[in-house]
């Protein structure tokens, strides 16, 4: 319990103010509750003839009014600050995790499903949002009130105090058992919830395939995940119900024992009068009400703990380290020096060495799975090499601050992703403070200004998720406009025309010519048009550079490049028999 409360406190480090205010008003609410007890004691004194009714009525009325108004004000500020601390705390965590995920290697996203990450950032953090602050305040204030009331009872009548204390210990033992059960089974429920989110996302992403091939069976994984989630929810509930019933029975039993003991002592007139009897009964019932408040919050610790651990797994993923001393590139020369890269036990690149001169065009060819994309990702430091060095302008990329490194590189991917935002903001990703005219100039160079203006809202048109409201060629040109606007000296291209029609291909090739003018260019190439004007060819196979040279040098030498030319020439001459 203590560790969980410490973790909640750490999570809310920027929101301690709201938590402290909520705790303060929770304690004040307890104080106003005592005014109600005093009013009841005065009333009992009047009924027992110990006080004058006329002189007591005003006091009772004032105390009651103070109690009602005080409870209303303190409850309001307690609740509003509890909600603020929960909402703001989770908002900080979501932003922090988003920033953290930008610094972790791409390999992390290969080994962790997007569904699981989505579940952690939405449903798991929502559980923390609604439960963390409320649980902390409920436990701390509940236990504080319980202990305070217990001390009062103990000093007021030690016999009833001891009986109350025994009941409290028994209750806490039962709750402790419930906490252990919750901690044991909560991870299974958490995993089931993650699988449900993953299966739901997979089903939605593959709905076209499901409808095309097997609409009756394509949702089996989703159905299984739903059933597993139901099963784990029922399992956790069924295992915790006995202890919940026991804790309720415990309170009922000890409240009854206190009532009987108080009546017994009252019957012994030498030991207790009517006023003392009423006070003891009231405070005894109050102590269990406060204890039950804390206990109900304690029973949630296991589920909350599981959610916090799930979030901590993401936060503890190590980002790519920034090595010292900081180095600054002196040029745009790219050098690979005996670079190896493995993903787990799978070796992707083996002893790769080459250099790319500034303002030159290097084409990277090779069969699928040869390591071309990985090689490009290493330059941008999306991943770190297992051994060897990669330098830009003489500076090791491990020593270049990530922000400075990314300022030097523009990347145009084959599979373009556009955000669910306006076209203007999508292009501005290349330069967030760019003016509208700068954006339009980049769009004109990328041959997309005309089609953007033809849309109903022009540059303010909000795209659908992934840019799916546009054609492949339109998305590709917007991504090139983004890269043109960024105007980085190094451009990496994953063959941008491999899946486009001839009309779009020519427009995109023209845009790429503008993008790559006077730049250091590395292109993953699949077409002859992309390589015939290259200054250098790098032929990659099984993670190794098997050929390196100019197109003129390599086209007459048997090998990967000659095979590349032959296969493309044959495909170009091929015609469908009619």
N, C-alpha and C positions, 0 to 999 in steps of 0.2 A: 504493500500500500504506500509506504513512504517513498519508495523509488518511483512509483507512478505519479505521485503528487509532485515530486521533484521534476519529473519529466514534463509535466503539464506547466509547471512554473517556468522551466527553461523554454518551452515552446512559446510561451506568452511573454518573452523577455521585453518586447516593445510595448506590451499592453499591461504591464504590472499595475499601472495607475488604475485602470478599470477594475482589475481583480481586487486591489486593496480597498477601493471604494465600495465594491459589492460586499466584501467581507465586513467592512465597517458598518454598513447599513443592516447587514444580517445580525450583527451583535446588538445594534440599537433596537432592532425589531424585538429581540428577546427582552431587552430592558422594558420596552413598552408593554410587553406581555406580563411583566411583573406588576405593572400598575393595575391590570385587570384582577390579578390575585389579591392585591391589597383591597380593592373595591369589594371583592367577594368576602374577604375576612371581616371588613367593616360591616357588611350586610349580616354575616353570621353573628357578629357581636350584638347587633341590634336585635336580631331574632332571639338571641339567648338572653336578652335583657341586660347585657353588659354595657351598652351604650345608649345614649339618647337618640331616638329616631330623627327628630327634627334637626339636631346639630350634625347628624351623619349624612343626611340625604344629599346636601350640597357637595360634601366631600366625595361621596360615591358618584354623583353625576359628573363632577369635574374629572375624577380619575377615569371614568368610563369614556368620556369625550376625548381625554388625552390619549387613552389607549387606542380608540378607533382612528383618530386623526394620525397619531404616530405610526400605527400599523400600516395605514394607507400610504403615507409618505415614504416610510422606510422600505416597504415591500416594492413600491414603484421604483425607487432608485437602486434597490438591490437587483431587481429583475433586469432593468434597462442596462445596468453596468455588467451584469452577467452575460447578457446577450451581446453587448458590444465587445467584451473581451473574447468571447467565442468566435464571433464573426470576423473581427479584426485579426485575431490570432491565426485563424485558418487562411484568411486572405494573405497574410504575410508568408505563411508556409507555402501556399500555392505559387506565389510569385518567386519565393526563394528556391523552391524545387525546380520551377521553370528555368530560372537562371542557372541552377546547378546542372540541369540536364544538358544545357548548351555547352558545358565544359567537359562532359564525360566522353570517352571514345565512342565511335559509331558501333563498335563491336558489342557494346552494352545493349543497343537496341536490336541487334540480331539475336541475342540470347534471351531478351526479355520481351514478351509479347506486348503489342500496343494495347490489347484489351486489358492486360493486368495493370499497365501504367494508367490507363484511362480509369479503371476501377479505383486505383489508389488515389488519384487526383480528384475524383468525384465522390463516389459513395463512401469510401473509407474516410476521407477528410470531412465529409458531411457528418459522419458519425462523431468524429472528434469535435466538430463545430458545435453540435447540439449537446454533447455530453461532457466534454472536458471541463469547461469552466463551471458548469452546473454541478458536476460531481465533486470538484475540488471545494467549492464553497459549501455544498451540502454536507460534506464530510467534516470539514474544519469547523464550521459553525455548529453542526449537530453534536460533534464530540465535545466542543467547548461548553455548549449549553448543558449537555448531559453531565459533564464533570462538575460544573458550577452548582447545578441543582442537587447533585449527589452530595456534595460537601455541605450544602445547606441542610439537607435531610439528616445527614450524619451528625451534625452538631445539634440539630433540633431534637432528634431522638435517635440515639445510636443503634437501638434495636431495629427500628424500621430501616435505618440507613444500611445496616449490615445485610438485611434481607433484600433491600433494593440492589446492593452491590453484588450479591450472589446471582440475582436475576440478570444483571447486566453482563456478568462474566459468562454465564451460560449462553445468553443471547449472542455475545461476540464470538464464542466458540462455534456456534452454529453458522454464523455469517462467515467466519473464517473458512469453514468447510465449503460453504457455497462459493467463496472466492476461489478456492483451489480447483473446484469442479469447473468453474467458469474459465479459469486460466488454462486448464487442461484441454477443454473442448472448443474454446473460442478460435484457436488457429485453424481447426477443421472447417468451421463456419466461414472464416475469412477466406480460406482457399476455395471453398465452394462459391463464394460471392465473386471472387476473382475469375474463376472459370466461367461463371454465368456471364459476366461482362465480356470476357474474351469470346465466348461462343456467340453472344448477341452481336458483337461487332463483326465477327467472321460471317455470320448469317446475312447481315445487312450488306456487307461488302460483296458477297457472292450471290446476291439475290437474282441477278441476271442469269447466272449459270444454273441456279436452282430451278428457275422457271423454264429454262431451255431444255434441261435434261431430265430432272427428276423432282418435280414439285412435291410429290408425296413423301419422299424420303430425304430430301435435302436439308430438313430441319432436325434430323435425329440428334445431332450433337447439342443443339439448343435445348431440345426436350429433355435430354439426359442431364444437362447442366441445371435446368429448372428443377427437375426431380431431386437432384443431389442437394441443391440449395434448400428445398423444402425438408428433405431428410435431415440435414444438419441442424436446421432451425428447430425442428421437432425434437431431435436428439438432445440438444442443449437445454431446451425448455423442460423436457421430461426428466432430465437428470437434476435440474436445479429446483424443480417443484417440491420434492420432499423437504429440502432444507428451508424453502420458503414457508411451507406449512408449519414446520417445526419452530421457526423463528416467531411466527404469529401465535402459535400455541404457547411458546415460552413466555411471551409478553402477557397473554391472557392469564396464564397460570400464576405468574408472580404478581400481577395486579390483583388477582383474587386473594392470594396469600397475604399481601399487604393490607387489603381491605379487611380480611378476617382478623389479622394480627392487631390492626388498629382498633377494631371493634372490641377485641378481647381486652386490650389495655384500657380502652374507654370504660369497659364494664368494671375494671378495677379503678374506681374513681380516684384513688390515691395517686394514680400514675398519669392520667390524661383527662383533660377537660374537653368540652365540645369544640371550642375554637381550635385547640391544638389538633384534634382529630380531623377537622375539615382541612386545616393547613397541610397536614401530613398527606392526606388523601390527594389533595390537589397537586402538591409537589411530586408525589410519587407517580401519579399518572402523567404529569408533565415530563418527568425524567425519561419515561419509556417512550413518550411521543418524540422527544428529541433524539433518543437512541435509535428509534425506528427510522427517523429521517436520515441519520448517518448510515444506518444499516442498509437501507434501500439503495443509497449511493455506492456503498462498499460492494454490493453485489454486482454492480456494473463494472467494477475495476478490471475483471478478466477480459471482457469484450473491448473495453477501452485500451487496455494494455496491448491486445492483439492488433488493434488498429494503429496504435503508435509505433509498434515494432515494424509493421508493414511499411509505414512512412519512413522510418529510420533506415530501413534497408536501401531505399532510394537515396536518401541523404548521405548515407555512408559510402555510396559508390564513389570511388576515387576519381577525381578529374585528372586530365593530362597535366603532369607537373610542369611548372614554369621553372626551368633551371637557370642558375646564376653562374657567372655574371651575365647581365643583359647584353645581347649583341645586336648591332644594327647592320642590315645589309648595305653593302657599298655599291651593288649593281643588281641586275635581274638575272644573272647567270645561275642556272639550277644545276647542281651536281649531286649524283647518287654515288656513294663510295662504299662498295661491298655491302649493300643493303639486303637484309633477310627479313622476312615477315611471316609469322605463323599465327593462325587463329586456333587456339587450343593445340591439338596435336596435328592439325592440318597445315602443312607448310605451303604458303601461297607464293612467296617470292624467294628466289635463291640466288644469293651473291650477285645482285644487280648493280652494275656500275655504268654510268654514262654522264654526259654533260650536255646542257642546252644553252647555247649562246644567247645573249640579249638580242631582242628584235629578230628572232629567227622563228621558223615554223617547223615543228617536229611532229611527224605523224606516227602514231602508235598502232601497230596492227598485230593480229594474232587471233587464234581460235577462241571461242567462248570458254571461259574458265581459266584462261592463261595468266590472269592477274593484272589485266590492263586497268580496270577500275580501281583496284586496290592501290596500284602504283600512283594513280592521280590523287587518291585520297590521302596518301602519305605526304604528298607535297603540301597539301592544305592542312596537314596535321589533324585530319579527322581521326587518324589512328597513329600510334607510334611504332616505328620499326623495332623488330626484335633485336637486331644488331646492325652495325654499320651507321653511317652518317649521311644526312641529307642537308645540304647547305644552299642558301640563296644569297648571292653576292658575298660569299665567304663566311656568312653567319649561319651557325647551326640552328635549324628551325626550332630545336628544343629550347634555345636561349633567346628566341625572338618572342616578345610578348604577343599573345594571341591576337589582340586587337590590331597591332602593327602588321602581323603576318597576313591577316585577312584583308587589310587595306591594299595589299600588294596583289591580291589574287581575285579574279572573277571566274566563276564556274557556271557553265551552261550545261545542264543535265539533259540527257535524252528524254527522260520521263519528267516533264515539267509539272511542278506543283505551284498553283496560285492560291492565295489565301482568300477566304470568304470576306472580301473587303472590296473597296472601289478599285477600278483599274489604276487610277491615279496613285493610290497608296501602294498597290502592288509594284508599280514601276519605281516608286520612291524608296523601296527597300534598298535600292542601289545607292541612294543618297537621300537620307531622311529629310534634310533641310532644303531640298531642291525646290525651285520655283516651278509654277505651272509651265512657264515657257521652256525651262530646261527639260522638264519631263516631255513636253511635246517635241522638242528638238531631238531627243533620244528616240522617241517613238517614230518620228519621220525617218531617221536613219535606219531604224529597224523595219521600215515598211509596214507599220501598223497604225499610223496616225489616221489614215483614211477610214479604215474599218471601225476604229474606235469612235470617230465622229459620227459615223452612220448609225450608231446605237442610240436609243432613245435618250439616255442620260449622258452620253458621251463618256468623258473620263470619270464621271461620278457614278457610272454603272457599277453596281455591286455584283460581283461574280458569285456563282454558286461554289460550294465546297470543292476544292481542288481545281477550280476553273472549269468545271464541267459544262458550263453554259457556252463555252467557246469550242471551236474546232481545234484539232491538234496543231495545225499550222499557226492559228491565231495565238494559241497559248505559247508556242515556241518563240514567236516574234516578240511577244510581250516580255518573255524571259531574256531575250537578247537586248531589248530596250533597257531593261533593268541593268544588265551588264554594261551596256554602252554608257549609261548614266553614271555608273560607279567609276568608270574610266581607270581601272586598275592596270598596272603595267604587265601583269602576267595573266594570260587567259587560258583556262583549261576547258576543252570542249569534249563532251561525250557525244559522239556523232549525232548531230542535231537534225539530220535529214534522212535518217535510215528508214523511217516509217511514214514518209510524206509523199503526196502526189507530186507530179512534175512541176505544176504551177507554183505550189507552195515551196517546193525545193529551191527553185531558182530565186524566189524572193528572199528566202532565208539565207541562201548562199551569198546574195548581195549584201544582206545585213551583216553576215559574218565577216565579209571582206572589210566593212567599215569598222566593226568591232575589233578586228585583229590588226588593223593598220598600225604599224610602228609598235607592235607589242611582242612580247615573248609568248609564243603559242605552243601548247601541247594539245593535240587532238587525237582522240580515239577514233580511228577511221575504219569504215566498212565499204566505202565506195572509191572508185578510181579517181573521180573528180576531187575527192578530198586529199589525195596523196600525191597527185602528179606534179604539184607545184611546191612540195615540201622541200625544205632545206636539208632535212634529215629524216630517215626512216628508222624506227626501232621496232624490230620484229620480236615479239614475245611468245614463248611457248613453254608450257609447264613451269611457269614462274621464272624463266631464264631469258636473257637477251641472246637470241640465236643469230641475229643478223643486225648490222648497224651500218648505215651509209646513206648516200644520196640515192634518189630514184634511178638515176643513170647508172650508178655503180652496181646496184643490186638487181636490176631487171634482167641482166644477162647471166647472173650467177644462180645456179640451181638452189632452190631453198624456199623458204616461206614466202618471201616477197614475190618471187617468180610465179609461185603457185597462186598467190593472191591475184596477180595480173591476169594469169591464164583463166582462172575461174570467172573473173569479172568480164573478161573479153568474151568468153563463151556464153555467159548469161546475156550479154548485150546483143549477141548475134542470134540468140535463140528465138524462134517464132513458134507460135502455136499452130499445129497442123489443122487445116480446115477440112 
